[in-house]
Amino acid sequence: MPRLSKMQIAQMIDLSCVQANHKESEFETMVEVAKTYGVYAVFALPAHTARLKELIQGTNIKLGAVAGFPSGSSTTASKLEELVQHRKIGIDELDMVINITWLRSGKDDKALAEVKAIREAAGNIPVKLILEVTCLNDDEIRRGCEIGVEAGVEYVKTGTGWMRSPTTLRHVTIMAAAVKGRCGIKAAGGVKDRETLLAMYQAGATRFGIGSKTAVAILSDSRPAGHHND
């Protein structure tokens, strides 16, 4: 296993409260965890992004936002409008969901045109393209990665965290082979412990979307990250 300090791990973590049933108090808890452990970024659903902005004022925590969440099948115009609203708030990063139906139907040109439009409109805001890999076969994962690379996104991301089936190490390995270092990989929706995070890091993922409780378990562990007994 790779050897990483807790701060190095924390700076690869995006904390998320992006389920429909999250309470507002959970945003406050998430931000406190982010402050305590030096986590890189925090994310919530669009209606709550402004509240997150308030909660992280005066910190170095990055403000993330999502578009087309969770299905990816909102219109391109809707995704662009979400980006417009997020930019007014002052986000630092955007995680957008690919149109999964287009990808699975072989309409890669349509999916690519949409991702390009979002990437261009985002300007200097990094964009991560969510593929929802547990819904895809291996070829579809590879094609989704190629769409992301061609569109110029900074990362391809495994999933939203809304699926019952978890992201696996195999998914990350397929994505890493597809992107060949041309963009980053973010793993989400299955990173439940430190061993999984380190294995996915070794496979090529350098950002991780996880919940607050999991982050505390990973970052409060007293063992050195990558220790031979992990």
C-alpha positions as CSV (number, residue, x, y, z in Angstrom):
1,M,0.0,0.0,0.0
2,P,1.2,3.6,-0.7
3,R,2.3,5.6,2.3
4,L,0.3,8.8,2.7
5,S,0.0,11.2,5.6
6,K,-3.4,12.0,7.1
7,M,-3.1,15.5,5.6
8,Q,-2.3,14.1,2.2
9,I,-5.4,11.9,2.4
10,A,-7.6,14.7,3.7
11,Q,-6.5,16.9,0.8
12,M,-7.9,14.3,-1.6
13,I,-11.3,14.1,0.1
14,D,-14.5,15.9,-1.0
15,L,-17.1,15.6,1.7
16,S,-20.6,15.3,0.4
17,C,-24.1,15.8,1.6
18,V,-25.9,15.1,-1.7
19,Q,-28.7,12.7,-0.7
20,A,-32.2,14.0,-0.8
21,N,-32.9,13.1,2.8
22,H,-30.0,15.1,4.4
23,K,-31.0,17.6,7.0
24,E,-29.5,21.1,7.2
25,S,-27.8,20.3,10.4
26,E,-25.8,17.7,8.5
27,F,-24.2,20.5,6.4
28,E,-22.9,22.1,9.6
29,T,-21.5,18.7,10.8
30,M,-19.9,18.2,7.4
31,V,-18.2,21.6,7.5
32,E,-17.0,21.0,11.1
33,V,-15.4,17.7,10.0
34,A,-13.8,19.4,7.0
35,K,-12.3,22.1,9.3
36,T,-11.1,19.6,11.9
37,Y,-9.3,17.3,9.5
38,G,-8.3,19.7,6.7
39,V,-10.5,18.2,4.0
40,Y,-10.2,19.7,0.5
41,A,-13.8,20.4,-0.5
42,V,-17.5,20.2,0.5
43,F,-20.5,19.5,-1.7
44,A,-24.3,19.7,-1.3
45,L,-27.3,19.6,-3.7
46,P,-27.9,22.9,-5.6
47,A,-30.4,24.4,-3.3
48,H,-28.0,24.2,-0.4
49,T,-24.8,25.4,-2.1
50,A,-25.2,29.0,-0.9
51,R,-25.6,27.8,2.7
52,L,-22.3,25.9,2.4
53,K,-20.7,29.0,1.1
54,E,-21.7,30.8,4.4
55,L,-20.5,27.9,6.5
56,I,-17.0,27.8,5.0
57,Q,-16.3,31.5,5.1
58,G,-12.9,32.3,6.4
59,T,-11.5,28.8,5.7
60,N,-9.4,27.2,2.9
61,I,-12.1,24.7,2.2
62,K,-13.2,24.6,-1.4
63,L,-16.8,25.0,-2.4
64,G,-18.1,22.3,-4.7
65,A,-21.4,22.1,-6.6
66,V,-23.3,19.6,-8.7
67,A,-25.2,19.8,-12.0
68,G,-27.6,17.3,-13.6
69,F,-27.7,15.4,-10.3
70,P,-28.4,12.5,-9.9
71,S,-29.8,11.2,-13.2
72,G,-27.8,13.2,-15.8
73,S,-30.9,13.5,-17.9
74,S,-31.8,17.1,-17.3
75,T,-31.5,19.2,-20.4
76,T,-28.2,20.8,-21.4
77,A,-29.9,24.2,-20.8
78,S,-30.8,23.2,-17.3
79,K,-27.2,22.1,-16.5
80,L,-25.9,25.3,-17.9
81,E,-28.3,27.3,-15.8
82,E,-27.3,25.4,-12.7
83,L,-23.7,26.4,-13.5
84,V,-24.7,30.0,-13.9
85,Q,-26.4,30.0,-10.5
86,H,-23.4,28.3,-8.9
87,R,-21.0,30.8,-10.4
88,K,-23.0,33.6,-8.9
89,I,-22.5,32.0,-5.5
90,G,-18.8,31.5,-6.1
91,I,-18.1,27.8,-6.4
92,D,-14.6,26.4,-6.8
93,E,-15.5,23.1,-8.6
94,L,-18.4,21.5,-10.5
95,D,-19.3,17.8,-10.6
96,M,-21.7,17.2,-13.5
97,V,-23.5,14.0,-14.4
98,I,-23.1,12.8,-18.0
99,N,-26.3,12.0,-19.9
100,I,-26.3,8.3,-19.1
101,T,-29.1,7.5,-21.6
102,W,-27.1,9.0,-24.5
103,L,-24.0,7.2,-23.4
104,R,-25.7,3.8,-23.1
105,S,-27.5,4.4,-26.4
106,G,-24.3,5.1,-28.4
107,K,-25.1,8.8,-28.8
108,D,-21.6,9.8,-27.8
109,D,-21.6,12.9,-30.1
110,K,-24.6,14.3,-28.2
111,A,-23.0,13.5,-24.8
112,L,-19.7,15.0,-25.9
113,A,-21.3,18.2,-27.2
114,E,-23.1,18.7,-23.8
115,V,-20.0,18.1,-21.8
116,K,-18.0,20.5,-24.0
117,A,-20.6,23.2,-23.5
118,I,-20.5,22.8,-19.7
119,R,-16.6,22.7,-19.7
120,E,-16.4,25.9,-21.9
121,A,-19.0,27.7,-19.8
122,A,-17.2,26.8,-16.6
123,G,-14.1,28.7,-17.5
124,N,-11.5,28.4,-14.8
125,I,-13.7,26.3,-12.6
126,P,-12.5,22.6,-12.7
127,V,-15.2,20.2,-13.9
128,K,-15.5,16.5,-12.9
129,L,-17.6,14.3,-15.2
130,I,-19.7,11.7,-13.3
131,L,-20.2,8.5,-15.3
132,E,-22.2,6.4,-12.8
133,V,-20.1,3.4,-13.6
134,T,-22.3,0.8,-11.8
135,C,-24.9,1.4,-14.5
136,L,-22.4,0.9,-17.3
137,N,-20.6,-2.0,-19.0
138,D,-16.8,-1.8,-19.5
139,D,-17.1,-0.4,-23.0
140,E,-19.5,2.3,-21.8
141,I,-17.1,3.2,-19.0
142,R,-14.2,3.6,-21.5
143,R,-16.3,5.6,-23.9
144,G,-17.5,7.9,-21.0
145,C,-13.8,8.4,-20.1
146,E,-13.0,9.3,-23.7
147,I,-15.8,11.8,-23.8
148,G,-14.5,13.5,-20.6
149,V,-10.9,13.6,-21.9
150,E,-12.0,15.0,-25.3
151,A,-14.2,17.6,-23.7
152,G,-11.3,18.7,-21.5
153,V,-12.7,18.0,-18.0
154,E,-10.2,17.8,-15.2
155,Y,-11.6,14.6,-13.7
156,V,-13.8,11.7,-14.6
157,K,-15.8,10.5,-11.5
158,T,-17.1,7.1,-10.8
159,G,-20.6,7.9,-9.5
160,T,-23.1,10.1,-7.6
161,G,-23.3,7.9,-4.6
162,W,-27.0,7.4,-5.2
163,M,-26.7,3.9,-6.6
164,R,-27.1,0.8,-4.4
165,S,-24.2,-1.0,-6.0
166,P,-20.8,0.5,-4.9
167,T,-17.9,1.7,-7.0
168,T,-15.2,-0.9,-6.9
169,L,-11.5,-1.1,-7.4
170,R,-12.1,-2.7,-10.8
171,H,-14.0,0.4,-12.0
172,V,-11.1,2.6,-11.0
173,T,-8.7,0.3,-12.8
174,I,-10.8,0.4,-16.0
175,M,-11.0,4.2,-15.9
176,A,-7.3,4.6,-15.3
177,A,-6.5,2.4,-18.3
178,A,-8.9,4.5,-20.4
179,V,-7.7,8.0,-19.4
180,K,-4.0,7.1,-19.5
181,G,-3.1,10.1,-17.3
182,R,-4.9,12.6,-19.5
183,C,-7.2,13.7,-16.7
184,G,-7.7,12.8,-13.0
185,I,-10.0,10.2,-11.5
186,K,-12.4,10.7,-8.6
187,A,-13.9,7.7,-6.8
188,A,-17.2,8.1,-5.0
189,G,-20.0,5.8,-3.9
190,G,-18.1,2.9,-2.4
191,V,-15.1,4.4,-0.6
192,K,-16.1,3.0,2.8
193,D,-12.7,2.6,4.6
194,R,-9.1,3.6,4.4
195,E,-7.9,0.3,2.9
196,T,-10.3,0.8,-0.1
197,L,-9.2,4.5,-0.5
198,L,-5.5,3.5,-0.5
199,A,-6.1,0.7,-3.0
200,M,-8.1,3.0,-5.3
201,Y,-5.3,5.6,-5.0
202,Q,-2.8,3.1,-6.0
203,A,-5.0,2.2,-9.0
204,G,-5.1,5.8,-10.1
205,A,-7.8,7.8,-8.2
206,T,-6.6,11.0,-6.6
207,R,-9.9,12.5,-5.4
208,F,-12.5,10.8,-3.2
209,G,-16.1,11.7,-2.5
210,I,-17.2,10.4,0.8
211,G,-19.6,11.2,3.7
212,S,-18.6,12.8,7.0
213,K,-18.8,9.6,9.2
214,T,-16.6,7.7,6.8
215,A,-14.1,10.6,6.6
216,V,-13.8,10.7,10.4
217,A,-13.2,6.9,10.5
218,I,-10.5,7.2,7.9
219,L,-8.8,10.3,9.2
220,S,-9.0,9.6,12.9
221,D,-7.4,6.1,12.5
222,S,-4.2,6.1,14.6
223,R,-2.3,3.7,12.2
224,P,0.1,5.2,9.7
225,A,-1.6,5.3,6.3
226,G,-0.1,2.5,4.2
227,H,1.3,0.6,7.2
228,H,2.0,-3.0,6.4
229,N,-0.7,-4.1,8.8
230,D,-3.4,-2.1,7.1
